[in-house]
Amino acid sequence: MRSNANGAEQQRRLISDVAAPADALTRLVAHGDQQFEAFFERVESVELLPKGAPNRVRLRKEQGLAVRKIENGRSRLAAADTISGPAFAACCDRVAGTARSIGTAPPRIRTGRWPALRLAEIEQAESRLTRAVNRRRVGFPMEITARRHRRQVQVIRSRVAAPPQFEEYFSLQVTTPWGVWGGLLPSLAAEDLDPVALCLVDRLRSRSLPPERPGRGVIVLGPNAAAVLLHEVVAHALEADTLALSGSPDQVVGLRLGGPELDVVDDPRSAPLACKRSSDDEGTAAISRWLLRRGRVRQPLADLAWAERYPSMIPGAGRRASRHRLPGPRTTHLELLPGAIPERELFAEAAGGLYIGEFERGNLDPFDGRCVLRAPCGRRIGATGPSDHTGPVEIRSRAVDLLAAVAAVGDRPLAGGAGWCAKDGALLPVWARCPSVRLEGLEVAD
């Protein structure tokens, strides 16, 4: 008798029988320094446009495969936009550089069913968000575009097949008369839409205020803003390919980047429930990886190719934007471990400073380490916490100076989306769990 757990895994399995492609990959290996992998991918996105738009529901489905050869730290990739035995055989021939590399007959590859199409969640997003805004005693016109993203991945390396991976998450774009808000959400439930409503109301109340004047002082970042900070100045800075632009990636281990308050972990297994990963996009088991331990670099983010070049690195952080791109070291789920300071004390010692609840964009220059973080608005910190609203805020600083400015970490972490990672033009979702943090001595840019 099959258990419910096994039944659920079968439903999420993209390739119903991995034995045939696995056996075929073993025929490609000419010597021990070569590795071959097959990557099977299925992507679905459902988009609901604002009310009044023609053809409001848009559906995109695609699937395909890729075969990669890794040799001496270098990769060769061949991809196809269909999943079939002949497409798999053709990709094997292209990476092997020879015809009939796996024999005369292509393997039989069978795929499972697409997950059932559900529209109720995204259809309710507009009314739920409107109610969340109205609870704050305001109302304004909004055009809401809701999307649900699904992705199935299965990786086979020679005779080893990683467990199938399934991700489901949502994105929102909210257009108002004074601007556009966009972000990632693990669900469209009321508790995940409530922080969105807070951001929209803050933007409403600061819409006509001038940009914050330059100056040096105390800044408190809310959990969402802290997540963007971590993504830009910790995760991006510690990706092996970024580190290699200015030196040897393994030489940063032990380097102090911040104070002892900073304990940062990347753990795909702790992402939101529908986005948890037990293995990466190379089929390597995902691990809980200390990026910073008490402010010092513990383990950079690496994939198989970088781990082969530098044996001290641990793979497991390989991610692909699609089957047509090679994997690279990327973060999936960042966590800043909470400190011992209650939120009220964090604000009490920041009176007169600035509170930033969200950054709308961030950028790290990998060559000089300079980072730019832009917030659509802020709030002045009063005796009891955030009070008066301010206009847009921009912070420009070196990454090491941003981390050195972290003086205190709150005790109440919140989960959410850190946003889309657009490195090298490849969009990937990044999740985070962070408390608020207090920065001291940091300057607001002109």
Steps between C-alpha positions, in 0.01 A plus 500: 500500500641842400518768770357848449853642512613274217189588304572873539857445380375313195271792414794738519729275297573646159663189350307187591791260441856630545677169428511537119659849485728411793634195318550705184711759685740232623587419137625855446777487762835451324720540808473575871542879467174537308155547651171503310161610623150525357277785613123475444287809556133590488383860552149641535386856567142622534444875480180684592493853358311790665123520469386641168793362304407275205597135532583543868638150550828419331655154524851398401621141509830366377726205559834379376831343588873567498809279506826631640856373501734618777871449444791677673264758647353592161150427374347427162121525472239391248128570553167419338148640538334161523536191716541186291746223431615639162552852649702349784715296259564808281617701803730215606655497151561876511681501835694182417597628156414174328198339335311217670688567820251296706423234240272468203166501684410803715366420849130515565422797726154538647378807686242532775191717486499873537368614841133598502434862401356699791376857457314564827811625686599768252137600439464585871824701520347833396213493750725382783757773439229765474357392835848508658546860378151604615572368850752783526216749437615603153400418146647577159481363145714192437564286194615159618673240287538166682716211380550146621832339409559124497817313417582129495860385475662158482876444475671173406876459524624169357322236708407739780166683485424780745153521655255698282465865600179703482466874568187713512490868589326825403588847382297821509519825310288782641467820296381813682481865386838567666699195398531124466568245775623153414612203704504128571267321740494141626119510484209736439352439844398798711807477725733530199302783340485710817868615477433597137212721614729664757756583228229646275359718777849626591554596137165679493585711804847591373410550133553879492795524742846600375795255509671460835783748548854359512648448843651250737301338780313195626291288264273209593417255224181297523515126418423547129764769458752294699436206266591712195814621678606140571427396144714775348795536738532146640357246255608668175838589647563139606401324177806324362472654153478851649801436725701371203474838327747649747700203629489141618155413643632270771727769648210687663429227757563646845484860377312733734221688323297616798457490875416200719126580465501364145418129463372440146391162361390386154271198534271403207340239727353778717336700221121549508314169497422487127854612409714274719783327315670176603742526207621774268467530122800270455353221711741564789353476849413842643673586827470755776797721412648755737586802286600712799565370849540779755587734215766280338470320167446130557403348162443675163222390267624246244370265233664185360728681255643739761530223759702299249741791453529568874476178706440691825165622364179303549251470211124508549421863407470450123195669349381545141265766366407249227625190322661725237745648751784345692453479877679741727546549875198686636317538826151355554392577857695742721467513874640758737491338842313714754682688774396555860369857469120548509357711219399783733856534629633496145290811431551659842871540430432638152276798586546776245625254242340356188293183454495324161241227454587397145754554224358501149835420340861428583822460305850377585800582280706178509824680410519777761252365757279809492131452567197720428172442684189704413186528714180666374441656841596490866374605842652714770554312828333662799500415868261208448620376162446594132281810466513773233545395139788614280565500126729268301828389655820384330796338672835473325784324674761231470370157592750462786396838644131403485566181696732680744216745571275223639497579872202295621271220379142462619352188658193456274573360152237508227487291183440636153637549151828682462403552135610399155872446452582641155873428495627458141146566379368171641196536727495269802284527815680560830337444839607623841427497871634804686444714808535878500855638523645831618775669300713772655724756333365437151449791262192568291604593145419826324 
